[in-house]
């Protein structure tokens, strides 16, 4: 599909439209930003745990993952 993005990991693939990929990329970039910044607008550890399906997560790892995936999605838009 023109303008679509395919995200694949071995045998599983998910395809989303270009508009959704751009929107998801923007959301992931904002999440990365909110994980990184200091102060009252920063995502808390409890919020990070919710975003990670209830598992404790490394803030820096999730921040870098979200930032990297956001860049990849936006680059394919």
Backbone as XML, in Angstrom:
<?xml version="1.0"?>
<chain id="A" units="angstrom">
  <residue number="1" name="UNK">
    <atom name="N" x="0.847" y="-1.160" z="0.000"/>
    <atom name="CA" x="0.000" y="0.000" z="0.000"/>
    <atom name="C" x="0.901" y="1.234" z="0.000"/>
  </residue>
  <residue number="2" name="UNK">
    <atom name="N" x="0.744" y="2.140" z="-0.937"/>
    <atom name="CA" x="1.571" y="3.347" z="-0.970"/>
    <atom name="C" x="1.386" y="4.182" z="0.295"/>
  </residue>
  <residue number="3" name="UNK">
    <atom name="N" x="2.487" y="4.621" z="0.850"/>
    <atom name="CA" x="2.428" y="5.448" z="2.047"/>
    <atom name="C" x="2.261" y="4.666" z="3.325"/>
  </residue>
  <residue number="4" name="UNK">
    <atom name="N" x="2.298" y="3.352" z="3.246"/>
    <atom name="CA" x="2.135" y="2.555" z="4.454"/>
    <atom name="C" x="3.500" y="2.259" z="5.061"/>
  </residue>
  <residue number="5" name="UNK">
    <atom name="N" x="3.496" y="1.799" z="6.287"/>
    <atom name="CA" x="4.709" y="1.414" z="7.001"/>
    <atom name="C" x="4.512" y="-0.008" z="7.474"/>
  </residue>
  <residue number="6" name="UNK">
    <atom name="N" x="5.499" y="-0.848" z="7.255"/>
    <atom name="CA" x="5.452" y="-2.218" z="7.749"/>
    <atom name="C" x="6.488" y="-2.372" z="8.843"/>
  </residue>
  <residue number="7" name="UNK">
    <atom name="N" x="6.056" y="-2.837" z="9.999"/>
    <atom name="CA" x="6.937" y="-3.104" z="11.127"/>
    <atom name="C" x="6.988" y="-4.614" z="11.258"/>
  </residue>
  <residue number="8" name="UNK">
    <atom name="N" x="8.184" y="-5.162" z="11.176"/>
    <atom name="CA" x="8.302" y="-6.609" z="11.143"/>
    <atom name="C" x="9.322" y="-7.099" z="12.153"/>
  </residue>
  <residue number="9" name="UNK">
    <atom name="N" x="9.041" y="-8.227" z="12.725"/>
    <atom name="CA" x="9.987" y="-8.924" z="13.592"/>
    <atom name="C" x="9.845" y="-10.406" z="13.257"/>
  </residue>
  <residue number="10" name="UNK">
    <atom name="N" x="10.751" y="-10.877" z="12.453"/>
    <atom name="CA" x="10.750" y="-12.257" z="11.987"/>
    <atom name="C" x="9.463" y="-12.575" z="11.231"/>
  </residue>
  <residue number="11" name="UNK">
    <atom name="N" x="8.641" y="-13.476" z="11.756"/>
    <atom name="CA" x="7.479" y="-13.906" z="10.997"/>
    <atom name="C" x="6.249" y="-13.016" z="11.197"/>
  </residue>
  <residue number="12" name="UNK">
    <atom name="N" x="6.286" y="-12.115" z="12.173"/>
    <atom name="CA" x="5.135" y="-11.253" z="12.436"/>
    <atom name="C" x="5.358" y="-9.878" z="11.814"/>
  </residue>
  <residue number="13" name="UNK">
    <atom name="N" x="4.341" y="-9.358" z="11.164"/>
    <atom name="CA" x="4.428" y="-8.014" z="10.583"/>
    <atom name="C" x="3.124" y="-7.281" z="10.827"/>
  </residue>
  <residue number="14" name="UNK">
    <atom name="N" x="3.240" y="-5.979" z="11.036"/>
    <atom name="CA" x="2.084" y="-5.122" z="11.209"/>
    <atom name="C" x="2.222" y="-3.996" z="10.207"/>
  </residue>
  <residue number="15" name="UNK">
    <atom name="N" x="1.168" y="-3.694" z="9.484"/>
    <atom name="CA" x="1.181" y="-2.599" z="8.527"/>
    <atom name="C" x="0.195" y="-1.545" z="8.992"/>
  </residue>
  <residue number="16" name="UNK">
    <atom name="N" x="0.669" y="-0.303" z="9.019"/>
    <atom name="CA" x="-0.208" y="0.821" z="9.352"/>
    <atom name="C" x="-0.071" y="1.874" z="8.257"/>
  </residue>
  <residue number="17" name="UNK">
    <atom name="N" x="-1.089" y="2.659" z="8.088"/>
    <atom name="CA" x="-1.073" y="3.709" z="7.081"/>
    <atom name="C" x="-0.103" y="4.820" z="7.429"/>
  </residue>
  <residue number="18" name="UNK">
    <atom name="N" x="0.235" y="5.622" z="6.443"/>
    <atom name="CA" x="1.207" y="6.696" z="6.625"/>
    <atom name="C" x="0.751" y="7.705" z="7.673"/>
  </residue>
  <residue number="19" name="UNK">
    <atom name="N" x="-0.513" y="8.058" z="7.655"/>
    <atom name="CA" x="-1.007" y="9.036" z="8.631"/>
    <atom name="C" x="-0.901" y="8.495" z="10.055"/>
  </residue>
  <residue number="20" name="UNK">
    <atom name="N" x="-1.242" y="7.212" z="10.226"/>
    <atom name="CA" x="-1.134" y="6.604" z="11.550"/>
    <atom name="C" x="0.325" y="6.469" z="11.975"/>
  </residue>
  <residue number="21" name="UNK">
    <atom name="N" x="1.202" y="6.149" z="11.040"/>
    <atom name="CA" x="2.630" y="6.039" z="11.349"/>
    <atom name="C" x="3.177" y="7.386" z="11.804"/>
  </residue>
  <residue number="22" name="UNK">
    <atom name="N" x="2.784" y="8.450" z="11.127"/>
    <atom name="CA" x="3.238" y="9.785" z="11.518"/>
    <atom name="C" x="2.717" y="10.144" z="12.908"/>
  </residue>
  <residue number="23" name="UNK">
    <atom name="N" x="1.451" y="9.846" z="13.145"/>
    <atom name="CA" x="0.841" y="10.136" z="14.459"/>
    <atom name="C" x="1.524" y="9.327" z="15.564"/>
  </residue>
  <residue number="24" name="UNK">
    <atom name="N" x="1.760" y="8.051" z="15.311"/>
    <atom name="CA" x="2.441" y="7.210" z="16.288"/>
    <atom name="C" x="3.859" y="7.709" z="16.540"/>
  </residue>
  <residue number="25" name="UNK">
    <atom name="N" x="4.554" y="8.105" z="15.480"/>
    <atom name="CA" x="5.897" y="8.651" z="15.634"/>
    <atom name="C" x="5.903" y="9.897" z="16.496"/>
  </residue>
  <residue number="26" name="UNK">
    <atom name="N" x="4.930" y="10.770" z="16.297"/>
    <atom name="CA" x="4.827" y="11.986" z="17.112"/>
    <atom name="C" x="4.550" y="11.648" z="18.574"/>
  </residue>
  <residue number="27" name="UNK">
    <atom name="N" x="3.686" y="10.674" z="18.809"/>
    <atom name="CA" x="3.373" y="10.275" z="20.182"/>
    <atom name="C" x="4.594" y="9.663" z="20.868"/>
  </residue>
  <residue number="28" name="UNK">
    <atom name="N" x="5.319" y="8.819" z="20.154"/>
    <atom name="CA" x="6.512" y="8.203" z="20.732"/>
    <atom name="C" x="7.584" y="9.246" z="21.034"/>
  </residue>
  <residue number="29" name="UNK">
    <atom name="N" x="7.732" y="10.236" z="20.154"/>
    <atom name="CA" x="8.694" y="11.309" z="20.401"/>
    <atom name="C" x="8.301" y="12.099" z="21.651"/>
  </residue>
  <residue number="30" name="UNK">
    <atom name="N" x="7.023" y="12.340" z="21.828"/>
    <atom name="CA" x="6.560" y="13.063" z="23.019"/>
    <atom name="C" x="6.760" y="12.238" z="24.281"/>
  </residue>
  <residue number="31" name="UNK">
    <atom name="N" x="6.523" y="10.942" z="24.210"/>
    <atom name="CA" x="6.772" y="10.071" z="25.359"/>
    <atom name="C" x="8.250" y="10.092" z="25.721"/>
  </residue>
  <residue number="32" name="UNK">
    <atom name="N" x="9.119" y="10.015" z="24.726"/>
    <atom name="CA" x="10.568" y="10.081" z="24.987"/>
    <atom name="C" x="10.919" y="11.387" z="25.682"/>
  </residue>
  <residue number="33" name="UNK">
    <atom name="N" x="10.361" y="12.474" z="25.194"/>
    <atom name="CA" x="10.602" y="13.787" z="25.796"/>
    <atom name="C" x="10.129" y="13.819" z="27.247"/>
  </residue>
  <residue number="34" name="UNK">
    <atom name="N" x="8.925" y="13.302" z="27.502"/>
    <atom name="CA" x="8.374" y="13.319" z="28.858"/>
    <atom name="C" x="9.115" y="12.374" z="29.804"/>
  </residue>
  <residue number="35" name="UNK">
    <atom name="N" x="9.777" y="11.375" z="29.270"/>
    <atom name="CA" x="10.621" y="10.508" z="30.097"/>
    <atom name="C" x="11.937" y="11.194" z="30.445"/>
  </residue>
  <residue number="36" name="UNK">
    <atom name="N" x="12.400" y="12.059" z="29.575"/>
    <atom name="CA" x="13.718" y="12.676" z="29.714"/>
    <atom name="C" x="13.730" y="13.922" z="30.592"/>
  </residue>
  <residue number="37" name="UNK">
    <atom name="N" x="12.716" y="14.760" z="30.462"/>
    <atom name="CA" x="12.760" y="16.062" z="31.115"/>
    <atom name="C" x="12.667" y="15.951" z="32.640"/>
  </residue>
  <residue number="38" name="UNK">
    <atom name="N" x="13.297" y="16.882" z="33.352"/>
    <atom name="CA" x="13.102" y="16.958" z="34.794"/>
    <atom name="C" x="11.843" y="17.780" z="35.099"/>
  </residue>
  <residue number="39" name="UNK">
    <atom name="N" x="11.391" y="17.709" z="36.310"/>
    <atom name="CA" x="10.301" y="18.580" z="36.736"/>
    <atom name="C" x="8.952" y="17.911" z="36.799"/>
  </residue>
  <residue number="40" name="UNK">
    <atom name="N" x="7.927" y="18.710" z="37.038"/>
    <atom name="CA" x="6.594" y="18.167" z="37.313"/>
    <atom name="C" x="5.902" y="17.542" z="36.100"/>
  </residue>
  <residue number="41" name="UNK">
    <atom name="N" x="6.340" y="17.861" z="34.894"/>
    <atom name="CA" x="5.708" y="17.280" z="33.707"/>
    <atom name="C" x="6.333" y="15.953" z="33.287"/>
  </residue>
  <residue number="42" name="UNK">
    <atom name="N" x="7.396" y="15.552" z="33.956"/>
    <atom name="CA" x="8.081" y="14.297" z="33.655"/>
    <atom name="C" x="7.163" y="13.121" z="33.968"/>
  </residue>
  <residue number="43" name="UNK">
    <atom name="N" x="7.196" y="12.098" z="33.121"/>
    <atom name="CA" x="6.441" y="10.885" z="33.434"/>
    <atom name="C" x="7.037" y="10.240" z="34.683"/>
  </residue>
  <residue number="44" name="UNK">
    <atom name="N" x="6.170" y="9.839" z="35.583"/>
    <atom name="CA" x="6.630" y="9.209" z="36.816"/>
    <atom name="C" x="6.995" y="7.747" z="36.561"/>
  </residue>
  <residue number="45" name="UNK">
    <atom name="N" x="7.667" y="7.136" z="37.527"/>
    <atom name="CA" x="7.987" y="5.716" z="37.412"/>
    <atom name="C" x="6.714" y="4.884" z="37.361"/>
  </residue>
  <residue number="46" name="UNK">
    <atom name="N" x="5.690" y="5.300" z="38.093"/>
    <atom name="CA" x="4.411" y="4.569" z="38.069"/>
    <atom name="C" x="3.773" y="4.658" z="36.680"/>
  </residue>
  <residue number="47" name="UNK">
    <atom name="N" x="3.811" y="5.816" z="36.056"/>
    <atom name="CA" x="3.265" y="5.967" z="34.709"/>
    <atom name="C" x="4.066" y="5.150" z="33.704"/>
  </residue>
  <residue number="48" name="UNK">
    <atom name="N" x="5.392" y="5.140" z="33.860"/>
    <atom name="CA" x="6.242" y="4.338" z="32.989"/>
    <atom name="C" x="5.901" y="2.853" z="33.120"/>
  </residue>
  <residue number="49" name="UNK">
    <atom name="N" x="5.668" y="2.405" z="34.334"/>
    <atom name="CA" x="5.299" y="1.008" z="34.564"/>
    <atom name="C" x="3.989" y="0.671" z="33.845"/>
  </residue>
  <residue number="50" name="UNK">
    <atom name="N" x="3.021" y="1.564" z="33.897"/>
    <atom name="CA" x="1.746" y="1.349" z="33.195"/>
    <atom name="C" x="1.985" y="1.262" z="31.691"/>
  </residue>
  <residue number="51" name="UNK">
    <atom name="N" x="2.812" y="2.162" z="31.141"/>
    <atom name="CA" x="3.111" y="2.138" z="29.714"/>
    <atom name="C" x="3.818" y="0.859" z="29.283"/>
  </residue>
  <residue number="52" name="UNK">
    <atom name="N" x="4.492" y="0.214" z="30.222"/>
    <atom name="CA" x="5.254" y="-1.012" z="29.928"/>
    <atom name="C" x="4.509" y="-2.254" z="30.413"/>
  </residue>
  <residue number="53" name="UNK">
    <atom name="N" x="3.192" y="-2.233" z="30.306"/>
    <atom name="CA" x="2.342" y="-3.395" z="30.652"/>
    <atom name="C" x="2.520" y="-3.863" z="32.093"/>
  </residue>
  <residue number="54" name="UNK">
    <atom name="N" x="2.752" y="-2.920" z="33.002"/>
    <atom name="CA" x="2.845" y="-3.258" z="34.414"/>
    <atom name="C" x="4.199" y="-3.770" z="34.861"/>
  </residue>
  <residue number="55" name="UNK">
    <atom name="N" x="5.168" y="-3.776" z="33.965"/>
    <atom name="CA" x="6.520" y="-4.239" z="34.321"/>
    <atom name="C" x="7.409" y="-3.035" z="34.603"/>
  </residue>
  <residue number="56" name="UNK">
    <atom name="N" x="8.294" y="-3.181" z="35.569"/>
    <atom name="CA" x="9.290" y="-2.144" z="35.822"/>
    <atom name="C" x="10.157" y="-2.035" z="34.574"/>
  </residue>
  <residue number="57" name="UNK">
    <atom name="N" x="10.521" y="-0.813" z="34.215"/>
    <atom name="CA" x="11.308" y="-0.615" z="33.005"/>
    <atom name="C" x="12.426" y="0.381" z="33.275"/>
  </residue>
  <residue number="58" name="UNK">
    <atom name="N" x="13.481" y="0.248" z="32.507"/>
    <atom name="CA" x="14.588" y="1.188" z="32.580"/>
    <atom name="C" x="14.206" y="2.447" z="31.802"/>
  </residue>
  <residue number="59" name="UNK">
    <atom name="N" x="14.109" y="3.558" z="32.494"/>
    <atom name="CA" x="13.670" y="4.824" z="31.894"/>
    <atom name="C" x="14.499" y="5.186" z="30.666"/>
  </residue>
  <residue number="60" name="UNK">
    <atom name="N" x="15.826" y="5.113" z="30.784"/>
    <atom name="CA" x="16.689" y="5.486" z="29.664"/>
    <atom name="C" x="16.513" y="4.564" z="28.463"/>
  </residue>
  <residue number="61" name="UNK">
    <atom name="N" x="16.351" y="3.275" z="28.727"/>
    <atom name="CA" x="16.168" y="2.324" z="27.632"/>
    <atom name="C" x="14.864" y="2.591" z="26.892"/>
  </residue>
  <residue number="62" name="UNK">
    <atom name="N" x="13.784" y="2.818" z="27.634"/>
    <atom name="CA" x="12.487" y="3.088" z="27.009"/>
    <atom name="C" x="12.535" y="4.418" z="26.264"/>
  </residue>
  <residue number="63" name="UNK">
    <atom name="N" x="13.198" y="5.415" z="26.848"/>
    <atom name="CA" x="13.324" y="6.716" z="26.202"/>
    <atom name="C" x="14.052" y="6.589" z="24.867"/>
  </residue>
  <residue number="64" name="UNK">
    <atom name="N" x="15.160" y="5.867" z="24.840"/>
    <atom name="CA" x="15.920" y="5.693" z="23.604"/>
    <atom name="C" x="15.145" y="4.860" z="22.589"/>
  </residue>
  <residue number="65" name="UNK">
    <atom name="N" x="14.441" y="3.844" z="23.056"/>
    <atom name="CA" x="13.626" y="3.017" z="22.169"/>
    <atom name="C" x="12.531" y="3.863" z="21.518"/>
  </residue>
  <residue number="66" name="UNK">
    <atom name="N" x="11.822" y="4.644" z="22.337"/>
    <atom name="CA" x="10.736" y="5.472" z="21.813"/>
    <atom name="C" x="11.277" y="6.509" z="20.828"/>
  </residue>
  <residue number="67" name="UNK">
    <atom name="N" x="12.394" y="7.127" z="21.167"/>
    <atom name="CA" x="12.979" y="8.141" z="20.292"/>
    <atom name="C" x="13.434" y="7.517" z="18.966"/>
  </residue>
  <residue number="68" name="UNK">
    <atom name="N" x="14.071" y="6.354" z="19.044"/>
    <atom name="CA" x="14.545" y="5.681" z="17.832"/>
    <atom name="C" x="13.414" y="5.240" z="16.930"/>
  </residue>
  <residue number="69" name="UNK">
    <atom name="N" x="12.390" y="4.648" z="17.511"/>
    <atom name="CA" x="11.252" y="4.198" z="16.721"/>
    <atom name="C" x="10.487" y="5.387" z="16.146"/>
  </residue>
  <residue number="70" name="UNK">
    <atom name="N" x="10.372" y="6.468" z="16.909"/>
    <atom name="CA" x="9.719" y="7.665" z="16.387"/>
    <atom name="C" x="10.454" y="8.184" z="15.159"/>
  </residue>
  <residue number="71" name="UNK">
    <atom name="N" x="11.773" y="8.219" z="15.228"/>
    <atom name="CA" x="12.562" y="8.675" z="14.088"/>
    <atom name="C" x="12.404" y="7.776" z="12.884"/>
  </residue>
  <residue number="72" name="UNK">
    <atom name="N" x="12.388" y="6.474" z="13.123"/>
    <atom name="CA" x="12.218" y="5.521" z="12.034"/>
    <atom name="C" x="10.854" y="5.662" z="11.372"/>
  </residue>
  <residue number="73" name="UNK">
    <atom name="N" x="9.817" y="5.811" z="12.175"/>
    <atom name="CA" x="8.465" y="5.978" z="11.625"/>
    <atom name="C" x="8.344" y="7.268" z="10.828"/>
  </residue>
  <residue number="74" name="UNK">
    <atom name="N" x="8.898" y="8.337" z="11.364"/>
    <atom name="CA" x="8.805" y="9.630" z="10.676"/>
    <atom name="C" x="9.633" y="9.619" z="9.388"/>
  </residue>
  <residue number="75" name="UNK">
    <atom name="N" x="10.761" y="8.915" z="9.386"/>
    <atom name="CA" x="11.607" y="8.851" z="8.197"/>
    <atom name="C" x="10.921" y="8.088" z="7.064"/>
  </residue>
  <residue number="76" name="UNK">
    <atom name="N" x="10.065" y="7.150" z="7.400"/>
    <atom name="CA" x="9.369" y="6.350" z="6.378"/>
    <atom name="C" x="8.089" y="7.002" z="5.915"/>
  </residue>
  <residue number="77" name="UNK">
    <atom name="N" x="7.691" y="8.075" z="6.528"/>
    <atom name="CA" x="6.429" y="8.762" z="6.205"/>
    <atom name="C" x="6.467" y="9.378" z="4.852"/>
  </residue>
</chain>
